[in-house]
């Protein structure tokens, strides 16, 4: 019984993480691409195959398909932990991507969980003993169940890749609390007051057109304070600040975390006392645009000289 509980727990984890990835496979594919250990042309297929394998392994563990399955899963988890350590140490990622936007873990938290899963898988394998009936082929229904789970996971992942997320597990969802550990030490606190947080990209030309508008929002009392986020290195951030007359604070986040936060730039958030109240992708809130127009009118800047307001 204890063996079943250990293997079932790990199996349910694999089914859960596989389901999260399958429902929004594009996000997982982007996360795998950040590691950069696979040629670009292989990233998509390898990611989809991994999602299908998670479905297979989850059911195979629960039904105790074969003694090799817990050992294979344990080896895979060790490899994933090593990959997480390497990816974070090299600055490629900050999150393993195992839980999509549902859960953002620090590297040590991800590795610690992997260690727990390895221990459970090995304990289940050891305790099962004769429960696996060594030498006897597993019943056909166990194979059917495992391959059916793999097929379903792969089909759902392919569908969400081709047509978009079936269910998006977003980090930045209205009503969700902003996590202080998403920002580096020294970044402005968002726990109190009203804040307009904007996710930017150096490659986004439209983001650069937002800079004068964000300057106005930040310095005018009737607007919330502005915080810009960029997924760049510190030297690149200095270069970005040097290119524009930026009057609002800008801080950096990892590329992996930025991928979990958004897939479009600019993305803007209104945060009130640490809670995300609203979210806009690619457009400035209309009421902000009207206020900014009024500001430029009040200082005598004609429409032809005002920054772009389209969007």
PEBEL-V611769 format. One record per residue. N is the residue number from 1. NEAR is the number of other C-alpha atoms within 8 Angstrom. Layout:
BEGIN
n:N near:NEAR
n:N near:NEAR
END
This chain:
BEGIN
n:1 near:4
n:2 near:7
n:3 near:12
n:4 near:11
n:5 near:9
n:6 near:12
n:7 near:16
n:8 near:10
n:9 near:9
n:10 near:13
n:11 near:14
n:12 near:10
n:13 near:9
n:14 near:12
n:15 near:13
n:16 near:8
n:17 near:11
n:18 near:13
n:19 near:10
n:20 near:12
n:21 near:15
n:22 near:14
n:23 near:13
n:24 near:17
n:25 near:14
n:26 near:10
n:27 near:11
n:28 near:13
n:29 near:12
n:30 near:9
n:31 near:12
n:32 near:11
n:33 near:11
n:34 near:10
n:35 near:10
n:36 near:9
n:37 near:5
n:38 near:8
n:39 near:7
n:40 near:8
n:41 near:5
n:42 near:8
n:43 near:12
n:44 near:9
n:45 near:7
n:46 near:8
n:47 near:11
n:48 near:13
n:49 near:9
n:50 near:8
n:51 near:15
n:52 near:15
n:53 near:9
n:54 near:13
n:55 near:17
n:56 near:13
n:57 near:14
n:58 near:15
n:59 near:13
n:60 near:16
n:61 near:14
n:62 near:12
n:63 near:7
n:64 near:11
n:65 near:12
n:66 near:8
n:67 near:10
n:68 near:6
n:69 near:12
n:70 near:13
n:71 near:11
n:72 near:8
n:73 near:11
n:74 near:13
n:75 near:9
n:76 near:8
n:77 near:12
n:78 near:11
n:79 near:8
n:80 near:9
n:81 near:11
n:82 near:8
n:83 near:8
n:84 near:14
n:85 near:10
n:86 near:8
n:87 near:12
n:88 near:12
n:89 near:7
n:90 near:7
n:91 near:7
n:92 near:12
n:93 near:15
n:94 near:13
n:95 near:13
n:96 near:11
n:97 near:10
n:98 near:7
n:99 near:11
n:100 near:13
n:101 near:11
n:102 near:9
n:103 near:7
n:104 near:11
n:105 near:8
n:106 near:8
n:107 near:12
n:108 near:6
n:109 near:8
n:110 near:13
n:111 near:11
n:112 near:8
n:113 near:8
n:114 near:12
n:115 near:10
n:116 near:8
n:117 near:11
n:118 near:13
n:119 near:9
n:120 near:12
n:121 near:15
n:122 near:11
n:123 near:10
n:124 near:15
n:125 near:13
n:126 near:8
n:127 near:8
n:128 near:10
n:129 near:7
n:130 near:6
n:131 near:5
n:132 near:10
n:133 near:6
n:134 near:6
n:135 near:4
n:136 near:5
n:137 near:4
n:138 near:8
n:139 near:6
n:140 near:6
n:141 near:6
n:142 near:11
n:143 near:11
n:144 near:8
n:145 near:10
n:146 near:14
n:147 near:9
n:148 near:9
n:149 near:12
n:150 near:14
n:151 near:9
n:152 near:10
n:153 near:14
n:154 near:13
n:155 near:8
n:156 near:10
n:157 near:15
n:158 near:11
n:159 near:9
n:160 near:15
n:161 near:11
n:162 near:6
n:163 near:6
n:164 near:9
n:165 near:11
n:166 near:7
n:167 near:6
n:168 near:8
n:169 near:9
n:170 near:9
n:171 near:11
n:172 near:10
n:173 near:9
n:174 near:9
n:175 near:7
n:176 near:9
n:177 near:7
n:178 near:12
n:179 near:6
n:180 near:8
n:181 near:5
n:182 near:8
n:183 near:9
n:184 near:9
n:185 near:4
n:186 near:4
n:187 near:7
n:188 near:5
n:189 near:6
n:190 near:13
n:191 near:10
n:192 near:8
n:193 near:8
n:194 near:11
n:195 near:13
n:196 near:12
n:197 near:12
n:198 near:12
n:199 near:11
n:200 near:12
n:201 near:10
n:202 near:9
n:203 near:4
n:204 near:10
n:205 near:7
n:206 near:7
n:207 near:12
n:208 near:8
n:209 near:10
n:210 near:9
n:211 near:11
n:212 near:10
n:213 near:10
n:214 near:10
n:215 near:11
n:216 near:9
n:217 near:13
n:218 near:13
n:219 near:9
n:220 near:7
n:221 near:6
n:222 near:4
n:223 near:8
n:224 near:10
n:225 near:11
n:226 near:13
n:227 near:13
n:228 near:12
n:229 near:12
n:230 near:13
n:231 near:10
n:232 near:10
n:233 near:7
n:234 near:7
n:235 near:6
n:236 near:8
n:237 near:12
n:238 near:8
n:239 near:8
n:240 near:9
n:241 near:9
n:242 near:7
n:243 near:6
n:244 near:7
n:245 near:8
n:246 near:9
n:247 near:7
n:248 near:11
n:249 near:8
n:250 near:8
n:251 near:12
n:252 near:13
n:253 near:13
n:254 near:10
n:255 near:12
n:256 near:13
n:257 near:13
n:258 near:10
n:259 near:11
n:260 near:12
n:261 near:10
n:262 near:9
n:263 near:6
n:264 near:7
n:265 near:12
n:266 near:14
n:267 near:14
n:268 near:14
n:269 near:13
n:270 near:12
n:271 near:15
n:272 near:13
n:273 near:9
n:274 near:12
n:275 near:12
n:276 near:16
n:277 near:10
n:278 near:9
n:279 near:12
n:280 near:10
n:281 near:9
n:282 near:10
n:283 near:9
n:284 near:9
n:285 near:7
n:286 near:6
n:287 near:6
n:288 near:9
n:289 near:10
n:290 near:8
n:291 near:8
n:292 near:11
n:293 near:8
n:294 near:8
n:295 near:8
n:296 near:11
n:297 near:9
n:298 near:7
n:299 near:6
n:300 near:6
n:301 near:9
n:302 near:8
n:303 near:5
n:304 near:4
n:305 near:6
n:306 near:8
n:307 near:7
n:308 near:6
n:309 near:5
n:310 near:3
n:311 near:5
END
